[in-house]
Amino acid sequence: MLESQVHTVPMSAPDDVSAVATLFDSGMVDPANAVALIAQTEGDGFARGFATLALQLLFSERLALSREEVFDRIPMLMIGGTAGLMSPHVTLFVRKPAVSPAQSDAPRLAIGVASTRAVQPEEYGTIVQTELVAASLRAAMRDAGITSPEDVACVEMKCPHMSAEKLDGAVASGRPVVTRDVARASSLSRGASALGAALALGEVSASDLRGDAIGSRPELYTERGSASSGGEQVAVRTVVIGNVRGAPGTYVAARGVMRDQLDIQGARAAFRAAGLRLDDGIVVPEDRRKVAAVFVNAGADSVPACAGRRHTMRSDLLSAYSGHVAKAVAHANVSAIAQDTLVLGNAGAEHQGAPGANLVCVIANHA
């Protein structure tokens, strides 16, 4: 079985891939063993595209592949926006031949990657997309060697984003879409993807998804799936993060749920489950080097209040950026526990946790 690893490095600008290059040059990571990446990028959508291009060019050079071949081979889940204390960074998902066999049957990190076929614009936000994602996630679990959904800690997904061009093309061809509102269609694409994860992981049943459940039944959700949309995607790219007993390596993944933005104990549970020691609620200095990656999916902007007190994320001056505000709050709370701002924050409430919740994943390296 292959050994799974993750490596998180900072970016000083949208096109700064020097830290990733250093991982390659130092021999810590063979670029041929990188199976996916997720990145927190700064700026607008153009800056996110610039960061994607810079990473594609780096892999293209190191692997002697075209950019198109890199795109197909290595899912790049690029998460735009670094509000608050968020620091731009890249996390590489790596699978490599194990240097030595597993030393015990303890659970160790396992990573799986899969993609759906191209999802057509008229399928965005439909049960078709949900079923495609569920099948893809099951394939990613097999790829990771994970046999039980209970061993899945986190699922990161990048799904297609609706555009005016895609919508107009579908309508002109007589193919009905779920909505002609581009933003709403993209939201439903994320929701359909999240429910695909929930279906594959046994968190919802197929009968739950009948009718217009997508986007209208917030009581249906996954507590392990995070879905972001991007205009560069035509398929849903999926990375499954979990643990397998007896797998080689020194990494372990764990999850936690913050029921609201103030549920710090829910976040701390993920750090403890990853084998990290806390003192006064934060990772002890000796264990901070062990924190390999932290992901938080924020949902505060999906509800009007927190702990019974109203907030104004969707009604005040910055309401157009409510997702950025929500993830900045979640990021700050989780980063305080890690004592590091290289924590990935994603905003997405569409069936991703109970309304108002944050989903947390922590990966630790116990080398």
Protein Blocks (a to p, Z undefined) as FASTA:
>chain_A
ZZddddddddfbfklcklmmmmmmnomacfklpgbdcdddehjfklmmmmmmmmmmmmmm
mnopafklmmmmmccdddehjehjbccddddddddddfbdcfbfcdcddddddddddddf
klgopaklmmmmmmmmmmmmmmnopabfklpmbdcdddddddfklmmmmmmnopacfbfc
fklmmmmmmmmmmmmmmmmnopacfklmgcjlnopamkbccfkbccdddfkbcbdcdddd
dddehiacjbdcdddddfbfklmmlmmmmmmmnopaceehiacfklmmmpmbdcdddfkl
mpcbeehiacfklmmmmlmmmmmmmmmmmmmmmmmmnopabbccdddfehgajehiacdd
ddddfZZ
